[in-house]
Amino acid sequence: MYDMLENYFFCGQFDEFFIQSRTLTPQKGEIYFLCTDGISELFDDSELANFLNKKDFAGLFESAKENARDNFTFVAIEVK
């Protein structure tokens, strides 16, 4: 996933870039989560899943803030 995002964010630095797309059909209750490496490198998949399953975004933010080794950003969108 990181390589795919890298192509979007750094496309001006390369001679060529490509766009990958996928059509999703959102389902009620799904959470779409996008984060920078400051989050993905700080927490493993099971830790992130724990925060997301509990919808504990404030807890995720506080834990990241307390333990950050890098700047971080995340966005979580829940389909209602």
Distance bins in CASP14 RR format, pairs under 12 A and 6 or more apart:
PFRMAT RR
TARGET T0000
AUTHOR 0000-0000-0000
RMODE 2
METHOD distances of the structure
MODEL  1
1 7 0 0 0 0 0 1 0 0 0 0 0
1 8 0 0 0 0 0 1 0 0 0 0 0
1 20 0 0 0 0 0 1 0 0 0 0 0
1 22 0 0 0 0 0 1 0 0 0 0 0
1 33 0 0 0 0 0 1 0 0 0 0 0
1 34 0 0 0 0 1 0 0 0 0 0 0
1 35 0 0 0 0 0 1 0 0 0 0 0
1 36 0 0 0 0 0 1 0 0 0 0 0
1 37 0 0 0 0 0 1 0 0 0 0 0
1 40 0 0 0 0 1 0 0 0 0 0 0
1 45 0 0 0 0 0 1 0 0 0 0 0
2 8 0 0 0 0 0 1 0 0 0 0 0
2 9 0 0 0 0 0 1 0 0 0 0 0
2 10 0 0 0 0 0 1 0 0 0 0 0
2 34 0 0 0 0 0 1 0 0 0 0 0
2 35 0 0 0 0 0 1 0 0 0 0 0
2 36 0 0 0 0 1 0 0 0 0 0 0
2 37 1 0 0 1 0 0 0 0 0 0 0
2 38 0 0 0 0 0 1 0 0 0 0 0
2 39 0 0 0 0 0 1 0 0 0 0 0
2 40 1 0 0 1 0 0 0 0 0 0 0
2 41 0 0 0 0 1 0 0 0 0 0 0
3 9 0 0 0 0 0 1 0 0 0 0 0
3 10 0 0 0 0 0 1 0 0 0 0 0
3 17 0 0 0 0 0 1 0 0 0 0 0
3 18 0 0 0 0 0 1 0 0 0 0 0
3 20 0 0 0 0 1 0 0 0 0 0 0
3 37 0 0 0 0 0 1 0 0 0 0 0
4 10 0 0 0 0 0 1 0 0 0 0 0
4 11 0 0 0 0 0 1 0 0 0 0 0
4 17 0 0 0 0 0 1 0 0 0 0 0
4 18 0 0 0 0 1 0 0 0 0 0 0
4 19 0 0 0 0 1 0 0 0 0 0 0
4 20 1 0 1 0 0 0 0 0 0 0 0
4 21 0 0 0 0 0 1 0 0 0 0 0
4 22 0 0 0 0 0 1 0 0 0 0 0
4 34 0 0 0 0 0 1 0 0 0 0 0
5 11 0 0 0 0 0 1 0 0 0 0 0
5 17 0 0 0 0 0 1 0 0 0 0 0
5 19 0 0 0 0 0 1 0 0 0 0 0
5 20 0 0 0 0 0 1 0 0 0 0 0
5 34 0 0 0 0 1 0 0 0 0 0 0
5 35 0 0 0 0 0 1 0 0 0 0 0
5 36 0 0 0 0 1 0 0 0 0 0 0
5 37 0 0 0 0 1 0 0 0 0 0 0
5 40 0 0 0 0 0 1 0 0 0 0 0
5 73 0 0 0 0 0 1 0 0 0 0 0
6 12 0 0 0 0 0 1 0 0 0 0 0
6 13 0 0 0 0 0 1 0 0 0 0 0
6 14 0 0 0 0 1 0 0 0 0 0 0
6 17 0 0 0 0 1 0 0 0 0 0 0
6 18 0 0 0 0 0 1 0 0 0 0 0
6 20 0 0 0 0 0 1 0 0 0 0 0
6 36 0 0 0 0 0 1 0 0 0 0 0
6 37 0 0 0 0 1 0 0 0 0 0 0
7 13 0 0 0 0 0 1 0 0 0 0 0
7 14 1 0 0 1 0 0 0 0 0 0 0
7 16 0 0 0 0 1 0 0 0 0 0 0
7 17 1 0 1 0 0 0 0 0 0 0 0
7 18 1 0 0 1 0 0 0 0 0 0 0
7 19 1 0 0 1 0 0 0 0 0 0 0
7 20 1 0 0 1 0 0 0 0 0 0 0
7 21 0 0 0 0 0 1 0 0 0 0 0
8 14 0 0 0 0 0 1 0 0 0 0 0
8 17 1 0 0 1 0 0 0 0 0 0 0
8 18 0 0 0 0 1 0 0 0 0 0 0
8 19 1 0 0 1 0 0 0 0 0 0 0
8 20 0 0 0 0 1 0 0 0 0 0 0
8 21 0 0 0 0 0 1 0 0 0 0 0
8 34 0 0 0 0 0 1 0 0 0 0 0
9 17 0 0 0 0 0 1 0 0 0 0 0
9 36 0 0 0 0 1 0 0 0 0 0 0
9 37 0 0 0 0 0 1 0 0 0 0 0
10 16 0 0 0 0 0 1 0 0 0 0 0
10 17 0 0 0 0 1 0 0 0 0 0 0
11 17 1 1 0 0 0 0 0 0 0 0 0
11 18 0 0 0 0 1 0 0 0 0 0 0
11 19 0 0 0 0 1 0 0 0 0 0 0
24 30 0 0 0 0 1 0 0 0 0 0 0
24 32 0 0 0 0 1 0 0 0 0 0 0
24 77 0 0 0 0 0 1 0 0 0 0 0
24 79 0 0 0 0 1 0 0 0 0 0 0
25 79 0 0 0 0 1 0 0 0 0 0 0
26 32 1 0 0 1 0 0 0 0 0 0 0
26 77 0 0 0 0 1 0 0 0 0 0 0
26 78 0 0 0 0 1 0 0 0 0 0 0
26 79 1 0 1 0 0 0 0 0 0 0 0
26 80 0 0 0 0 1 0 0 0 0 0 0
27 78 0 0 0 0 0 1 0 0 0 0 0
27 79 1 0 0 1 0 0 0 0 0 0 0
27 80 0 0 0 0 0 1 0 0 0 0 0
28 78 0 0 0 0 1 0 0 0 0 0 0
28 79 1 0 1 0 0 0 0 0 0 0 0
28 80 1 0 0 1 0 0 0 0 0 0 0
29 52 0 0 0 0 0 1 0 0 0 0 0
29 53 0 0 0 0 0 1 0 0 0 0 0
29 55 0 0 0 0 1 0 0 0 0 0 0
29 76 0 0 0 0 0 1 0 0 0 0 0
29 77 0 0 0 0 0 1 0 0 0 0 0
29 78 1 0 1 0 0 0 0 0 0 0 0
29 79 1 0 1 0 0 0 0 0 0 0 0
29 80 1 0 0 1 0 0 0 0 0 0 0
30 52 0 0 0 0 0 1 0 0 0 0 0
30 76 0 0 0 0 0 1 0 0 0 0 0
30 77 0 0 0 0 1 0 0 0 0 0 0
30 78 1 0 0 1 0 0 0 0 0 0 0
30 79 1 0 1 0 0 0 0 0 0 0 0
30 80 0 0 0 0 0 1 0 0 0 0 0
31 48 0 0 0 0 0 1 0 0 0 0 0
31 49 0 0 0 0 0 1 0 0 0 0 0
31 51 0 0 0 0 0 1 0 0 0 0 0
31 52 1 0 1 0 0 0 0 0 0 0 0
31 53 0 0 0 0 1 0 0 0 0 0 0
31 54 0 0 0 0 0 1 0 0 0 0 0
31 55 1 0 0 1 0 0 0 0 0 0 0
31 56 0 0 0 0 0 1 0 0 0 0 0
31 57 0 0 0 0 1 0 0 0 0 0 0
31 60 0 0 0 0 0 1 0 0 0 0 0
31 74 0 0 0 0 0 1 0 0 0 0 0
31 75 0 0 0 0 0 1 0 0 0 0 0
31 76 1 0 1 0 0 0 0 0 0 0 0
31 77 1 0 0 1 0 0 0 0 0 0 0
31 78 1 0 1 0 0 0 0 0 0 0 0
31 79 1 0 0 1 0 0 0 0 0 0 0
31 80 0 0 0 0 0 1 0 0 0 0 0
32 52 0 0 0 0 0 1 0 0 0 0 0
32 74 0 0 0 0 0 1 0 0 0 0 0
32 75 0 0 0 0 1 0 0 0 0 0 0
32 76 1 0 0 1 0 0 0 0 0 0 0
32 77 1 0 1 0 0 0 0 0 0 0 0
32 78 1 0 0 1 0 0 0 0 0 0 0
32 79 1 0 0 1 0 0 0 0 0 0 0
33 39 0 0 0 0 1 0 0 0 0 0 0
33 40 0 0 0 0 1 0 0 0 0 0 0
33 43 0 0 0 0 0 1 0 0 0 0 0
33 45 0 0 0 0 0 1 0 0 0 0 0
33 48 1 0 0 1 0 0 0 0 0 0 0
33 49 0 0 0 0 1 0 0 0 0 0 0
33 51 0 0 0 0 1 0 0 0 0 0 0
33 52 1 0 0 1 0 0 0 0 0 0 0
33 53 0 0 0 0 0 1 0 0 0 0 0
33 55 0 0 0 0 0 1 0 0 0 0 0
33 57 0 0 0 0 1 0 0 0 0 0 0
33 60 0 0 0 0 1 0 0 0 0 0 0
33 73 0 0 0 0 0 1 0 0 0 0 0
33 74 1 0 0 1 0 0 0 0 0 0 0
33 75 1 0 0 1 0 0 0 0 0 0 0
33 76 1 0 1 0 0 0 0 0 0 0 0
33 77 1 0 0 1 0 0 0 0 0 0 0
33 78 0 0 0 0 1 0 0 0 0 0 0
34 40 0 0 0 0 0 1 0 0 0 0 0
34 48 0 0 0 0 0 1 0 0 0 0 0
34 52 0 0 0 0 0 1 0 0 0 0 0
34 72 0 0 0 0 0 1 0 0 0 0 0
34 73 0 0 0 0 1 0 0 0 0 0 0
34 74 1 0 0 1 0 0 0 0 0 0 0
34 75 1 0 1 0 0 0 0 0 0 0 0
34 76 0 0 0 0 1 0 0 0 0 0 0
34 77 0 0 0 0 1 0 0 0 0 0 0
35 41 0 0 0 0 1 0 0 0 0 0 0
35 42 0 0 0 0 1 0 0 0 0 0 0
35 43 0 0 0 0 1 0 0 0 0 0 0
35 45 0 0 0 0 0 1 0 0 0 0 0
35 48 0 0 0 0 1 0 0 0 0 0 0
35 51 0 0 0 0 0 1 0 0 0 0 0
35 52 0 0 0 0 0 1 0 0 0 0 0
35 57 0 0 0 0 0 1 0 0 0 0 0
35 60 0 0 0 0 1 0 0 0 0 0 0
35 61 0 0 0 0 0 1 0 0 0 0 0
35 64 0 0 0 0 1 0 0 0 0 0 0
35 70 0 0 0 0 0 1 0 0 0 0 0
35 71 0 0 0 0 0 1 0 0 0 0 0
35 72 1 0 0 1 0 0 0 0 0 0 0
35 73 1 0 0 1 0 0 0 0 0 0 0
35 74 1 1 0 0 0 0 0 0 0 0 0
35 75 1 0 0 1 0 0 0 0 0 0 0
35 76 0 0 0 0 1 0 0 0 0 0 0
36 42 0 0 0 0 0 1 0 0 0 0 0
36 64 0 0 0 0 0 1 0 0 0 0 0
36 68 0 0 0 0 0 1 0 0 0 0 0
36 70 1 0 0 1 0 0 0 0 0 0 0
36 71 1 0 0 1 0 0 0 0 0 0 0
36 72 1 0 1 0 0 0 0 0 0 0 0
36 73 1 0 1 0 0 0 0 0 0 0 0
36 74 1 0 0 1 0 0 0 0 0 0 0
36 75 0 0 0 0 1 0 0 0 0 0 0
37 43 0 0 0 0 0 1 0 0 0 0 0
37 64 0 0 0 0 0 1 0 0 0 0 0
37 68 0 0 0 0 0 1 0 0 0 0 0
37 69 0 0 0 0 0 1 0 0 0 0 0
37 70 1 0 0 1 0 0 0 0 0 0 0
37 71 0 0 0 0 1 0 0 0 0 0 0
37 72 0 0 0 0 1 0 0 0 0 0 0
37 73 0 0 0 0 1 0 0 0 0 0 0
37 74 0 0 0 0 0 1 0 0 0 0 0
38 48 0 0 0 0 0 1 0 0 0 0 0
38 60 0 0 0 0 0 1 0 0 0 0 0
38 64 1 0 0 1 0 0 0 0 0 0 0
38 65 0 0 0 0 0 1 0 0 0 0 0
38 67 0 0 0 0 0 1 0 0 0 0 0
38 68 1 0 0 1 0 0 0 0 0 0 0
38 69 1 0 0 1 0 0 0 0 0 0 0
38 70 1 0 1 0 0 0 0 0 0 0 0
38 71 1 0 0 1 0 0 0 0 0 0 0
38 72 1 1 0 0 0 0 0 0 0 0 0
38 73 0 0 0 0 1 0 0 0 0 0 0
38 74 0 0 0 0 1 0 0 0 0 0 0
39 45 0 0 0 0 0 1 0 0 0 0 0
39 47 0 0 0 0 0 1 0 0 0 0 0
39 48 1 0 0 1 0 0 0 0 0 0 0
39 51 0 0 0 0 1 0 0 0 0 0 0
39 52 0 0 0 0 0 1 0 0 0 0 0
39 57 0 0 0 0 0 1 0 0 0 0 0
39 60 1 0 0 1 0 0 0 0 0 0 0
39 61 0 0 0 0 1 0 0 0 0 0 0
39 63 0 0 0 0 1 0 0 0 0 0 0
39 64 1 0 1 0 0 0 0 0 0 0 0
39 65 0 0 0 0 0 1 0 0 0 0 0
39 67 0 0 0 0 0 1 0 0 0 0 0
39 68 0 0 0 0 1 0 0 0 0 0 0
39 69 0 0 0 0 0 1 0 0 0 0 0
39 70 0 0 0 0 1 0 0 0 0 0 0
39 71 0 0 0 0 0 1 0 0 0 0 0
39 72 1 0 1 0 0 0 0 0 0 0 0
39 73 1 0 0 1 0 0 0 0 0 0 0
39 74 1 0 1 0 0 0 0 0 0 0 0
39 75 0 0 0 0 0 1 0 0 0 0 0
39 76 0 0 0 0 0 1 0 0 0 0 0
40 47 0 0 0 0 0 1 0 0 0 0 0
40 48 1 0 0 1 0 0 0 0 0 0 0
40 60 0 0 0 0 0 1 0 0 0 0 0
40 64 0 0 0 0 0 1 0 0 0 0 0
40 69 0 0 0 0 0 1 0 0 0 0 0
40 70 0 0 0 0 0 1 0 0 0 0 0
40 72 0 0 0 0 1 0 0 0 0 0 0
40 73 0 0 0 0 0 1 0 0 0 0 0
40 74 0 0 0 0 1 0 0 0 0 0 0
41 47 0 0 0 0 0 1 0 0 0 0 0
41 48 0 0 0 0 0 1 0 0 0 0 0
41 64 0 0 0 0 0 1 0 0 0 0 0
41 67 0 0 0 0 0 1 0 0 0 0 0
41 68 0 0 0 0 0 1 0 0 0 0 0
41 69 1 0 0 1 0 0 0 0 0 0 0
41 70 1 0 0 1 0 0 0 0 0 0 0
41 71 0 0 0 0 0 1 0 0 0 0 0
41 72 0 0 0 0 1 0 0 0 0 0 0
42 48 0 0 0 0 1 0 0 0 0 0 0
42 51 0 0 0 0 0 1 0 0 0 0 0
42 60 0 0 0 0 1 0 0 0 0 0 0
42 61 0 0 0 0 0 1 0 0 0 0 0
42 63 0 0 0 0 1 0 0 0 0 0 0
42 64 1 0 0 1 0 0 0 0 0 0 0
42 65 0 0 0 0 0 1 0 0 0 0 0
42 66 0 0 0 0 0 1 0 0 0 0 0
42 67 1 0 0 1 0 0 0 0 0 0 0
42 68 1 0 0 1 0 0 0 0 0 0 0
42 69 1 0 0 1 0 0 0 0 0 0 0
42 70 1 0 0 1 0 0 0 0 0 0 0
42 71 0 0 0 0 0 1 0 0 0 0 0
42 72 1 0 0 1 0 0 0 0 0 0 0
42 74 0 0 0 0 0 1 0 0 0 0 0
43 49 0 0 0 0 1 0 0 0 0 0 0
43 50 0 0 0 0 1 0 0 0 0 0 0
43 51 1 0 0 1 0 0 0 0 0 0 0
43 52 0 0 0 0 0 1 0 0 0 0 0
43 59 0 0 0 0 0 1 0 0 0 0 0
43 60 1 0 0 1 0 0 0 0 0 0 0
43 61 0 0 0 0 0 1 0 0 0 0 0
43 63 1 0 0 1 0 0 0 0 0 0 0
43 64 1 0 0 1 0 0 0 0 0 0 0
43 67 0 0 0 0 1 0 0 0 0 0 0
43 68 0 0 0 0 0 1 0 0 0 0 0
43 69 0 0 0 0 0 1 0 0 0 0 0
43 72 0 0 0 0 0 1 0 0 0 0 0
43 74 0 0 0 0 0 1 0 0 0 0 0
44 50 0 0 0 0 1 0 0 0 0 0 0
44 51 0 0 0 0 0 1 0 0 0 0 0
45 51 0 0 0 0 0 1 0 0 0 0 0
45 52 0 0 0 0 0 1 0 0 0 0 0
45 53 0 0 0 0 0 1 0 0 0 0 0
46 52 0 0 0 0 0 1 0 0 0 0 0
46 53 0 0 0 0 0 1 0 0 0 0 0
47 53 0 0 0 0 0 1 0 0 0 0 0
47 54 0 0 0 0 0 1 0 0 0 0 0
47 56 0 0 0 0 0 1 0 0 0 0 0
47 59 0 0 0 0 0 1 0 0 0 0 0
47 60 0 0 0 0 1 0 0 0 0 0 0
47 63 0 0 0 0 1 0 0 0 0 0 0
47 64 0 0 0 0 0 1 0 0 0 0 0
47 67 0 0 0 0 0 1 0 0 0 0 0
48 54 0 0 0 0 0 1 0 0 0 0 0
48 56 0 0 0 0 0 1 0 0 0 0 0
48 57 0 0 0 0 0 1 0 0 0 0 0
48 59 0 0 0 0 0 1 0 0 0 0 0
48 60 1 0 0 1 0 0 0 0 0 0 0
48 63 0 0 0 0 0 1 0 0 0 0 0
48 64 0 0 0 0 0 1 0 0 0 0 0
48 74 0 0 0 0 1 0 0 0 0 0 0
48 76 0 0 0 0 0 1 0 0 0 0 0
49 55 0 0 0 0 0 1 0 0 0 0 0
49 56 0 0 0 0 0 1 0 0 0 0 0
49 60 0 0 0 0 0 1 0 0 0 0 0
50 56 1 0 0 1 0 0 0 0 0 0 0
50 59 0 0 0 0 0 1 0 0 0 0 0
50 60 0 0 0 0 1 0 0 0 0 0 0
50 63 0 0 0 0 0 1 0 0 0 0 0
51 57 1 0 0 1 0 0 0 0 0 0 0
51 58 0 0 0 0 1 0 0 0 0 0 0
51 59 1 0 0 1 0 0 0 0 0 0 0
51 60 1 0 1 0 0 0 0 0 0 0 0
51 61 0 0 0 0 1 0 0 0 0 0 0
51 62 0 0 0 0 0 1 0 0 0 0 0
51 63 1 0 0 1 0 0 0 0 0 0 0
51 64 0 0 0 0 1 0 0 0 0 0 0
51 74 0 0 0 0 1 0 0 0 0 0 0
51 76 0 0 0 0 1 0 0 0 0 0 0
52 59 0 0 0 0 0 1 0 0 0 0 0
52 60 0 0 0 0 1 0 0 0 0 0 0
52 74 0 0 0 0 0 1 0 0 0 0 0
52 76 1 0 0 1 0 0 0 0 0 0 0
52 77 0 0 0 0 0 1 0 0 0 0 0
52 78 0 0 0 0 1 0 0 0 0 0 0
53 60 0 0 0 0 0 1 0 0 0 0 0
53 76 0 0 0 0 0 1 0 0 0 0 0
53 78 0 0 0 0 0 1 0 0 0 0 0
54 60 0 0 0 0 1 0 0 0 0 0 0
54 76 0 0 0 0 0 1 0 0 0 0 0
55 76 0 0 0 0 1 0 0 0 0 0 0
55 77 0 0 0 0 0 1 0 0 0 0 0
55 78 1 0 0 1 0 0 0 0 0 0 0
56 62 0 0 0 0 1 0 0 0 0 0 0
56 63 0 0 0 0 1 0 0 0 0 0 0
56 64 0 0 0 0 0 1 0 0 0 0 0
56 76 0 0 0 0 0 1 0 0 0 0 0
57 63 0 0 0 0 0 1 0 0 0 0 0
57 64 0 0 0 0 0 1 0 0 0 0 0
57 74 1 0 0 1 0 0 0 0 0 0 0
57 75 0 0 0 0 1 0 0 0 0 0 0
57 76 1 0 1 0 0 0 0 0 0 0 0
57 77 0 0 0 0 0 1 0 0 0 0 0
57 78 0 0 0 0 1 0 0 0 0 0 0
58 64 0 0 0 0 0 1 0 0 0 0 0
58 65 0 0 0 0 0 1 0 0 0 0 0
58 74 0 0 0 0 0 1 0 0 0 0 0
58 76 0 0 0 0 0 1 0 0 0 0 0
59 65 0 0 0 0 1 0 0 0 0 0 0
59 66 0 0 0 0 1 0 0 0 0 0 0
59 67 0 0 0 0 0 1 0 0 0 0 0
59 74 0 0 0 0 0 1 0 0 0 0 0
59 76 0 0 0 0 0 1 0 0 0 0 0
60 66 0 0 0 0 0 1 0 0 0 0 0
60 67 0 0 0 0 0 1 0 0 0 0 0
60 68 0 0 0 0 0 1 0 0 0 0 0
60 72 0 0 0 0 1 0 0 0 0 0 0
60 73 0 0 0 0 0 1 0 0 0 0 0
60 74 1 0 0 1 0 0 0 0 0 0 0
60 75 0 0 0 0 0 1 0 0 0 0 0
60 76 0 0 0 0 1 0 0 0 0 0 0
61 67 0 0 0 0 0 1 0 0 0 0 0
61 68 0 0 0 0 0 1 0 0 0 0 0
61 72 0 0 0 0 1 0 0 0 0 0 0
61 73 0 0 0 0 0 1 0 0 0 0 0
61 74 1 0 0 1 0 0 0 0 0 0 0
61 75 0 0 0 0 0 1 0 0 0 0 0
61 76 0 0 0 0 0 1 0 0 0 0 0
62 68 0 0 0 0 0 1 0 0 0 0 0
62 72 0 0 0 0 0 1 0 0 0 0 0
63 72 0 0 0 0 0 1 0 0 0 0 0
63 74 0 0 0 0 0 1 0 0 0 0 0
64 70 0 0 0 0 1 0 0 0 0 0 0
64 71 0 0 0 0 1 0 0 0 0 0 0
64 72 1 0 1 0 0 0 0 0 0 0 0
64 73 0 0 0 0 1 0 0 0 0 0 0
64 74 1 0 0 1 0 0 0 0 0 0 0
65 71 0 0 0 0 0 1 0 0 0 0 0
65 72 0 0 0 0 1 0 0 0 0 0 0
65 74 0 0 0 0 0 1 0 0 0 0 0
66 72 0 0 0 0 0 1 0 0 0 0 0
68 74 0 0 0 0 0 1 0 0 0 0 0
END
